[in-house]
Amino acid sequence: MSDAANRTSLSVEMTTEDFGIDKIPVGDRAFAVAYLTMVGVAMIGWLYVITRAGLAAIGWIISG
């Protein structure tokens, strides 16, 4: 590996140790990822519903 890659790898390693990321069990990380994915999908769904309702209301007002 090049010197820059070694420094970057070491920097990432030190950062994860500083924040304690390396001590979090894999199961907890998997749960957090699954939870955040579900929240993201729900937010996208609500955004879709609100957008569709807004566009329908605008269409109803214009054609009116």
The 8 nearest C-alpha neighbors of each residue, nearest first, counted from 0:
[[1, 4, 5, 2, 3, 6, 8, 7],
 [0, 2, 4, 3, 5, 6, 7, 8],
 [1, 3, 5, 4, 6, 0, 7, 8],
 [4, 2, 6, 5, 1, 7, 0, 8],
 [3, 5, 7, 1, 6, 2, 8, 0],
 [6, 4, 2, 8, 3, 7, 9, 1],
 [5, 7, 9, 3, 4, 8, 10, 2],
 [8, 6, 10, 4, 9, 5, 3, 11],
 [9, 7, 5, 11, 10, 6, 4, 12],
 [8, 10, 12, 6, 7, 11, 5, 13],
 [9, 11, 7, 13, 12, 8, 6, 14],
 [12, 10, 14, 8, 9, 13, 7, 15],
 [11, 13, 9, 15, 10, 14, 8, 16],
 [12, 14, 16, 10, 11, 15, 17, 9],
 [15, 13, 17, 11, 16, 12, 10, 18],
 [16, 14, 20, 18, 12, 17, 13, 19],
 [15, 17, 19, 13, 14, 18, 21, 12],
 [18, 16, 14, 15, 19, 13, 20, 12],
 [17, 19, 15, 20, 16, 14, 21, 13],
 [20, 18, 16, 21, 22, 17, 15, 23],
 [21, 19, 15, 22, 18, 23, 16, 17],
 [20, 22, 19, 23, 15, 16, 24, 18],
 [23, 21, 20, 19, 24, 16, 15, 25],
 [24, 22, 20, 21, 25, 27, 28, 19],
 [25, 23, 27, 26, 22, 28, 21, 29],
 [24, 26, 28, 27, 29, 23, 30, 22],
 [27, 25, 29, 28, 24, 30, 23, 31],
 [28, 26, 30, 29, 24, 25, 31, 23],
 [27, 29, 31, 25, 30, 26, 32, 24],
 [30, 28, 26, 32, 27, 31, 25, 33],
 [31, 29, 27, 33, 28, 32, 34, 26],
 [32, 30, 28, 34, 29, 33, 35, 27],
 [31, 33, 29, 35, 34, 30, 36, 28],
 [34, 32, 36, 30, 31, 35, 29, 37],
 [35, 33, 31, 37, 36, 32, 30, 38],
 [34, 36, 38, 32, 37, 33, 31, 39],
 [35, 37, 39, 33, 34, 38, 32, 40],
 [36, 38, 40, 34, 39, 35, 41, 33],
 [39, 37, 35, 41, 36, 40, 42, 34],
 [38, 40, 36, 42, 37, 41, 35, 43],
 [39, 41, 43, 37, 42, 38, 44, 36],
 [42, 40, 44, 38, 39, 43, 37, 45],
 [43, 41, 39, 45, 44, 40, 46, 38],
 [42, 44, 46, 40, 41, 45, 47, 39],
 [45, 43, 41, 47, 42, 46, 40, 48],
 [46, 44, 48, 42, 47, 43, 49, 41],
 [45, 47, 43, 49, 44, 48, 50, 42],
 [46, 48, 44, 50, 45, 49, 51, 43],
 [49, 47, 45, 51, 50, 46, 52, 44],
 [48, 50, 52, 46, 51, 47, 53, 45],
 [51, 49, 53, 47, 48, 52, 46, 54],
 [50, 52, 54, 48, 53, 49, 55, 47],
 [53, 51, 55, 49, 50, 54, 48, 56],
 [54, 52, 50, 56, 55, 51, 49, 57],
 [53, 55, 57, 51, 56, 52, 58, 50],
 [54, 56, 58, 52, 53, 57, 59, 51],
 [57, 55, 59, 53, 58, 54, 52, 60],
 [56, 58, 54, 60, 59, 55, 61, 53],
 [59, 57, 55, 61, 56, 60, 62, 54],
 [58, 60, 56, 62, 57, 63, 61, 55],
 [61, 59, 63, 57, 58, 62, 56, 55],
 [62, 60, 58, 63, 59, 57, 56, 55],
 [63, 61, 59, 60, 58, 57, 56, 55],
 [62, 60, 61, 59, 58, 57, 56, 55]]
